[in-house]
Amino acid sequence: MSFLTSLIFAVSLCADCFAVSLCSSTSLKKIDVPSLVKIMVSFAVIQAGFLMVGWAFGWALVGLVERISHIIGFLLLLYVGGSMLLEGIKGEAESKDLNGWRNIIIGGIATSIDALAVGISLSMDSLRFSDLWMLFLFVFIVTALSVLAGITGGKKLGEKFGSWAEIAGGVVLLIIGVTILI
């Protein structure tokens, strides 16, 4: 997987983390450096971890469904990208209370289901483990940075760009899904 493709995947996957961070920044009791780092790292670990777990799960199944793996990968990306696109159009960027570990973990998991699905689809598209590491690092770094930008951007940016980030991420995942099918 190329540098550019990895970066595009990472940016697409973190769109919902960015949107949730934007919308949730107003509910944070305090936005100090330790709290910000805690949220950034938690979201990044969960997002990148779900990508890896999805890839491992898909790799285990690829032998069973090898003949239709490209269709499964396409359908997973169609679902994830389509959902992101529709939520962005409807303006339903989720607002999460990110105060406390429990809420951070729930928010991280809620925004990382797409990474799990993408991991599955990539393994079914025969992405090797050695190629996954660059994507894993990009997802980790870009997710952390998107959460930083979202939280520090606050309510004003959330109202302006939250839905657009979701729409852009959904469109990119749909395009990638179509290229897997072709």
N, C-alpha and C positions, 0 to 999 in steps of 0.2 A: 504494500500500500504506500503510495507516494506521500510526501510531506504535505502537499496541498490537499489531497483527498483526506488525509488524517485531520488536518485543520478544519476542513469543511464539515466533516462528521462531528468533530468536537464542538464547533460553534452551533451546529444544528441541535445536538443533544442537550446543550446547556441553555437553550432558549427558555424552557419552562422554569429552570432554576433562576434565571435572570428575572423573568416575569414575577415569580413568587417573591423573590427578594425585593423587587421594586414595590410590590403591593404590600408586603409585610413590614417594610422599614418603618412605617408610621406606628405600628403596634409594638415596636421594641421599646422596652422600658429605658434602656440605655444603649448607646452605640459607642462603646469604648473599644480599644484595640483588642483586649482579651476576648470580649464577646464576639467581635467581628471575626477574629481568627478562628474561634471555636465553630462558628456557623460555616465559614468558608471551607475549612478543612473537613468538617462533617459532611457537607454536601458533596465535596469533591471525592472523598473516600467512598461514599455510598454510590455515587454516579459511576465512577471508574470500576468499583467492585462489582456492581451489577452488570456492567459491560463484560467483565471477565467471566462472571458466573454464567451469563447468557451464552458467551462463546463456548465455554466448557460444556454446557448442557447441549448446545447445538452440535458440537463436535462429537459428543457421545452418540447422538441420534443420527448423524449424517450417514452412517453406513446403512441404517434402516430405511432412510428415505432419500437416498442419493439421487434417484431418478427424478424426484420432484422437488429437490431442495431449492432450486432457483425460484420455483413458484411459491414455496413456503416463505422464502426470504422476501420476495416481492410482496406477498400478502401481509407479512408482519410490518414491513415498512409502509405499506399502503394504509394499514390500520393506524400506526403510530403517527405518521405524517398527516394523514387525513384528520385524525382527532385533534392534533395540534393546530392544523389549519382552521378547522371549524370552531374550536375554542377561541382562537385569535379573532376570527371574523365576528363571532358573537360577543366578543369582549368579556369572556368569562375567565380572565386570568385569576387564578385562585389566590385568595389572601389567606396566609397562614400566620398563626401566632408563633413566632420564633423565639419566645422567651422560655428558657429551660431546655435541658437535654431531650426530654421526651418529645417536645414539640419540634425540635430541630431534627431529630431522627425521623419522626413521622413525615415532616416536610421533605426531608432528603429522600426517603423511600418513595413518597408520592410523585416526586419529580424524576425518579430514576427508573421507573418501569419501562420507559422507552429505551433506555440504555440496555436493559435486559433483552428486550425484543431485537434490538439492533445487533447485539452480541450473538444471539442465536442465528439471525439471518446472515451475518458475516461468516460464521463458521460453516454454515451450509453452503455458502458461496466459496468455500475452500480457502479462506484466509488462514494462513499458517500462524502458529503461535509466535514465531519470531517476528512476524509483521504486526502482531497485535500490540506489542510493547510500545511502539511509537504512538499508536492510537490511544492506548491506555494513559500514557503520560500527557498527551494533548488533552484528553478528556478531563483528567485531573486538574491540569493547570488552567485550562479555559473555564472549567466550571468554577473553580475558586475565584478566578478573576471576574467572572460574570456575577457571582454572588457579591463580591466586593463592590462592583459597579452598581448593582441593583440596590444594595443596602445604602450605600453612600449617596446614590442618586435620589432616593426618597420618593415621596408621593408625587411631586411635580412630574418627574420623568416617568413614573409608573402610569400616570394618567395619559401621558403622551405616547409612550412607546411600548408598554406592556403587551398589548394585543399584537402590535406589529412584529415584535420579537417572536411571538408564538407562530404567527403566520409565516414569517421567513423560515423558521426552523422546519415547519411542516412542509413547505414547498420544497426545500432542499431534500428532505428525507423522501418525499414522493419522487423527485427526479432520480435520486440514487436508486430507489426501488425499481423504477422503470428500466434503468440501465442494467440492473441485475437480471431482469426478466428477458431483456433483448439479447 
